[in-house]
Amino acid sequence: MPKKRASRGRTKGGKGSSGTVHCSQCGAMVPRDKAKKVTGRVTLVEPTLAKELKAQGAYIAPSSDVKFYCVSCAVHRGIVKVRSESERRSTGRLR
């Protein structure tokens, strides 16, 4: 069998099995090291209220929202791009 990717599509190396997570889009069970992790910032306070609080000197800590996507949903949402055969083995930033 030809080897399409140097990492075989995963980031686990030689550590054995890894846990699974649910895809945030379709709900599929995906190995944690194969799923694409997207971290976003979510503010819990409305922008107008946040502006007033910042003017008074308050600090509003943003909470981070972590989502995992399976490969097909990540490609569909544009998180990762489909790469040509020659680019697949190279490592680097995919976004």
Secondary structure in CASP SS format (residue, H / E / C, confidence):
PFRMAT SS
TARGET T0000
AUTHOR 0000-0000-0000
METHOD secondary structure of the structure
MODEL  1
M C 1.00
P C 1.00
K C 1.00
K C 1.00
R C 1.00
A C 1.00
S C 1.00
R C 1.00
G C 1.00
R C 1.00
T C 1.00
K C 1.00
G C 1.00
G C 1.00
K C 1.00
G C 1.00
S C 1.00
S C 1.00
G C 1.00
T E 1.00
V E 1.00
H E 1.00
C C 1.00
S C 1.00
Q C 1.00
C C 1.00
G C 1.00
A C 1.00
M E 1.00
V E 1.00
P E 1.00
R C 1.00
D C 1.00
K C 1.00
A C 1.00
K E 1.00
K E 1.00
V E 1.00
T E 1.00
G E 1.00
R E 1.00
V E 1.00
T C 1.00
L C 1.00
V C 1.00
E C 1.00
P H 1.00
T H 1.00
L H 1.00
A H 1.00
K H 1.00
E H 1.00
L H 1.00
K H 1.00
A H 1.00
Q C 1.00
G C 1.00
A C 1.00
Y C 1.00
I C 1.00
A C 1.00
P C 1.00
S E 1.00
S E 1.00
D E 1.00
V E 1.00
K E 1.00
F E 1.00
Y E 1.00
C C 1.00
V H 1.00
S H 1.00
C H 1.00
A H 1.00
V H 1.00
H H 1.00
R H 1.00
G C 1.00
I C 1.00
V C 1.00
K C 1.00
V C 1.00
R C 1.00
S C 1.00
E C 1.00
S C 1.00
E C 1.00
R C 1.00
R C 1.00
S C 1.00
T C 1.00
G C 1.00
R C 1.00
L C 1.00
R C 1.00
END
